[in-house]
Amino acid sequence: MSVRKAVVPAAGLGTRFLPATKAQPKEMLPVVDRPAIQYVVEEAVRAGIDDILIITGRGKRSLEDHFDRSIELEASLDAAGKLEELEEIRRLAQLADIHYVRQGEALGLGHAVSVARKHVGDHPFAVMLGDDIMDERFRVLEQMIAAYEQTGSSIIAVKRFPIEEISSYGCVDAEPADDGHDPARRRRNGDPPDDAGCRQPQQHPADVQRSCQRAGNGPRFCREGVDEDRG
């Protein structure tokens, strides 16, 4: 089954970016000429994903407004002859089918993913964080989807970090597989097993939702990610 859905958890409070995130979501912080979350959505679209669910929370209404039409703004740009800007604004509302659901309480990444279970259903899906931007030259998500279609198991993007920084990230304990892929278990806290820290996006089959539901409101490391061995 091809990957056509993405889940973008964006309900966090953004405390690491205070005071900039006191009155606006961290996903809406500008990176050059557009907010961070726009890069994430555009990456999903480039990879062929056309159904995106953004997990939001209180104070995140600007995420919805950004990808919605603004008739007043469009009329103003049209009257001023700013046709290039008008085209860009309209393009945002046509990027993909974008849906929203609220995570009532911030209980970690695994819980946020489980909130999407009814939308995802039995389909494989990508998990993309709203503030983690990938260099579009490397087509990371497209490579991950190709790997998923080959293996049928979860795929996690990782990056090597200096060992003194690895405690700030979820990390993986990987062993080479016969097919060249690295099956891994995500870990957090304690002694790091390696210098490979988890980055986004992640690619999962539909049954990973059951693991998120089993984790429930248990220890935080269970809620942060999927607590079972997968590729």
C-alpha positions as CSV (number, residue, x, y, z in Angstrom):
1,M,0.0,0.0,0.0
2,S,1.5,3.4,-1.0
3,V,2.0,6.1,1.6
4,R,-0.4,8.9,1.1
5,K,-0.9,10.2,4.6
6,A,1.2,12.2,7.1
7,V,0.7,13.1,10.7
8,V,2.3,16.3,12.0
9,P,2.4,16.6,15.8
10,A,2.3,20.4,16.5
11,A,0.6,20.6,19.9
12,G,3.8,21.3,22.0
13,L,4.2,24.5,24.1
14,G,7.5,25.4,22.5
15,T,9.1,26.2,25.9
16,R,12.7,25.9,24.5
17,F,12.0,28.9,22.3
18,L,10.5,31.2,25.0
19,P,9.8,34.1,25.0
20,A,9.4,34.0,21.2
21,T,6.7,31.3,21.5
22,K,4.7,32.9,24.3
23,A,2.1,34.4,21.9
24,Q,2.7,32.3,18.7
25,P,3.3,28.6,18.0
26,K,6.9,27.6,17.5
27,E,5.8,26.0,14.2
28,M,4.9,29.5,12.9
29,L,8.3,31.0,13.7
30,P,9.7,32.3,10.4
31,V,12.7,30.5,8.7
32,V,13.8,33.0,6.0
33,D,10.5,33.8,4.2
34,R,8.0,31.2,5.5
35,P,7.0,29.6,8.8
36,A,8.7,26.3,9.8
37,I,5.6,24.2,9.4
38,Q,5.2,25.2,5.7
39,Y,8.6,23.6,4.9
40,V,7.3,20.4,6.6
41,V,4.0,20.3,4.6
42,E,5.8,21.1,1.3
43,E,8.2,18.2,2.0
44,A,5.3,15.9,2.4
45,V,3.7,17.1,-0.8
46,R,7.0,16.6,-2.8
47,A,7.0,13.0,-1.6
48,G,3.5,12.4,-3.0
49,I,1.6,12.7,0.2
50,D,-1.7,14.5,-0.3
51,D,-3.6,13.8,3.0
52,I,-2.0,15.6,6.1
53,L,-3.3,15.6,9.6
54,I,-1.9,18.3,11.9
55,I,-2.2,17.6,15.7
56,T,-2.8,21.0,17.4
57,G,-3.5,22.3,20.8
58,R,-4.8,25.5,22.5
59,G,-3.4,28.6,21.0
60,K,-2.5,27.0,17.6
61,R,-5.3,28.5,15.5
62,S,-2.7,30.4,13.4
63,L,-1.6,27.0,11.9
64,E,-5.1,26.5,10.4
65,D,-5.3,30.1,9.2
66,H,-2.0,29.9,7.4
67,F,-3.1,27.0,5.2
68,D,-6.6,28.4,4.7
69,R,-7.7,31.0,2.1
70,S,-7.8,34.7,3.1
71,I,-10.4,36.4,0.9
72,E,-9.7,39.9,2.2
73,L,-5.9,39.5,1.7
74,E,-6.4,38.1,-1.8
75,A,-8.6,41.0,-2.8
76,S,-6.1,43.5,-1.4
77,L,-3.2,41.9,-3.3
78,D,-5.3,41.7,-6.5
79,A,-6.3,45.4,-6.3
80,A,-2.6,46.4,-5.7
81,G,-1.4,44.4,-8.7
82,K,0.7,42.1,-6.5
83,L,0.0,39.1,-8.6
84,E,3.1,37.0,-7.6
85,E,2.2,37.3,-3.9
86,L,-1.4,36.6,-4.7
87,E,-0.5,33.4,-6.5
88,E,1.7,32.3,-3.6
89,I,-1.1,32.9,-1.0
90,R,-3.6,30.9,-3.1
91,R,-1.1,28.1,-3.6
92,L,-0.9,27.5,0.2
93,A,-4.6,26.7,0.4
94,Q,-4.2,24.1,-2.4
95,L,-1.0,22.3,-1.3
96,A,-2.9,19.2,0.0
97,D,-6.0,18.1,2.0
98,I,-5.0,19.3,5.4
99,H,-7.0,18.3,8.5
100,Y,-6.7,19.2,12.2
101,V,-7.4,17.6,15.5
102,R,-6.6,18.7,19.0
103,Q,-4.4,16.8,21.5
104,G,-6.1,17.7,24.8
105,E,-3.0,17.3,26.9
106,A,0.7,17.2,26.0
107,L,1.6,13.6,26.8
108,G,4.5,13.1,24.4
109,L,5.0,12.2,20.8
110,G,3.6,8.6,21.0
111,H,0.3,9.9,22.5
112,A,0.1,12.6,19.8
113,V,0.5,9.9,17.1
114,S,-2.3,7.8,18.7
115,V,-4.7,10.8,18.5
116,A,-4.5,10.3,14.7
117,R,-5.5,6.7,14.8
118,K,-9.1,7.2,13.4
119,H,-7.8,9.4,10.6
120,V,-5.0,7.0,9.6
121,G,-7.1,3.9,9.8
122,D,-5.4,0.9,8.2
123,H,-3.1,3.0,6.0
124,P,0.7,3.4,6.4
125,F,1.7,7.0,7.3
126,A,4.6,9.4,7.9
127,V,5.2,11.2,11.2
128,M,6.8,14.7,10.6
129,L,7.5,17.1,13.4
130,G,6.3,20.7,12.7
131,D,9.7,22.3,13.6
132,D,12.2,19.8,12.1
133,I,13.2,21.0,8.6
134,M,15.0,18.7,6.1
135,D,17.2,20.0,3.3
136,E,15.0,19.4,0.2
137,R,18.1,18.5,-1.9
138,F,18.3,15.2,-0.2
139,R,14.7,14.1,-0.5
140,V,14.8,12.3,2.9
141,L,11.1,11.4,3.1
142,E,11.0,10.0,-0.5
143,Q,13.9,7.7,0.4
144,M,12.2,6.6,3.6
145,I,9.0,5.8,1.7
146,A,10.9,3.8,-0.8
147,A,12.6,1.9,2.1
148,Y,9.2,1.3,3.7
149,E,7.8,-0.1,0.5
150,Q,10.7,-2.5,0.2
151,T,10.7,-3.7,3.9
152,G,7.1,-3.1,5.1
153,S,8.5,-2.0,8.5
154,S,8.9,1.3,10.4
155,I,11.6,3.6,9.1
156,I,13.2,6.2,11.3
157,A,15.6,8.9,10.1
158,V,18.7,9.4,12.3
159,K,21.6,11.8,12.4
160,R,24.9,11.5,14.2
161,F,25.5,14.0,17.0
162,P,28.5,14.7,19.2
163,I,28.3,12.2,22.2
164,E,28.0,15.1,24.7
165,E,24.8,16.2,22.9
166,I,23.1,12.9,22.4
167,S,21.3,12.9,25.8
168,S,19.1,15.7,24.3
169,Y,17.6,13.3,21.7
170,G,15.9,10.0,21.5
171,C,18.5,7.7,20.1
172,V,18.7,4.3,18.5
173,D,20.6,1.1,19.1
174,A,21.1,-0.2,15.6
175,E,22.5,-3.4,14.2
176,P,23.0,-4.0,10.5
177,A,20.4,-6.2,8.8
178,D,20.9,-8.6,5.9
179,D,19.1,-6.2,3.6
180,G,21.3,-3.3,4.5
181,H,18.8,-1.6,6.8
182,D,19.3,-1.1,10.5
183,P,16.5,-2.4,12.8
184,A,16.5,-0.3,15.9
185,R,14.8,0.4,19.2
186,R,14.3,4.0,20.2
187,R,15.8,4.9,23.6
188,R,15.7,8.0,25.8
189,N,17.6,8.8,29.1
190,G,20.3,6.6,30.7
191,D,23.5,5.7,28.8
192,P,23.1,6.4,25.1
193,P,23.6,3.2,23.1
194,D,25.1,5.1,20.1
195,D,25.6,8.6,18.6
196,A,22.7,8.2,16.2
197,G,19.9,10.5,17.4
198,C,16.3,10.3,16.1
199,R,15.3,13.0,13.6
200,Q,12.1,13.4,11.8
201,P,10.4,12.2,9.6
202,Q,9.4,8.7,10.6
203,Q,7.6,6.2,8.4
204,H,5.2,3.6,10.0
205,P,2.8,0.9,9.0
206,A,-0.8,1.3,10.4
207,D,-0.3,-1.3,13.1
208,V,2.1,1.0,14.9
209,Q,-0.9,2.8,16.3
210,R,-1.6,-0.2,18.5
211,S,1.7,0.3,20.2
212,C,0.9,3.9,20.9
213,Q,-2.4,2.9,22.4
214,R,-0.8,0.2,24.5
215,A,1.7,2.7,25.9
216,G,-1.3,4.8,27.1
217,N,-0.3,7.1,30.0
218,G,2.7,5.0,31.1
219,P,6.3,6.1,31.6
220,R,7.3,9.1,29.5
221,F,9.8,7.1,27.4
222,C,6.9,4.9,26.2
223,R,4.8,7.9,25.3
224,E,7.7,9.6,23.4
225,G,7.8,7.0,20.7
226,V,6.9,3.4,19.7
227,D,8.0,0.9,22.4
228,E,8.6,-2.1,20.2
229,D,11.4,-3.2,17.9
230,R,10.8,-2.3,14.3
231,G,12.9,-1.5,11.3
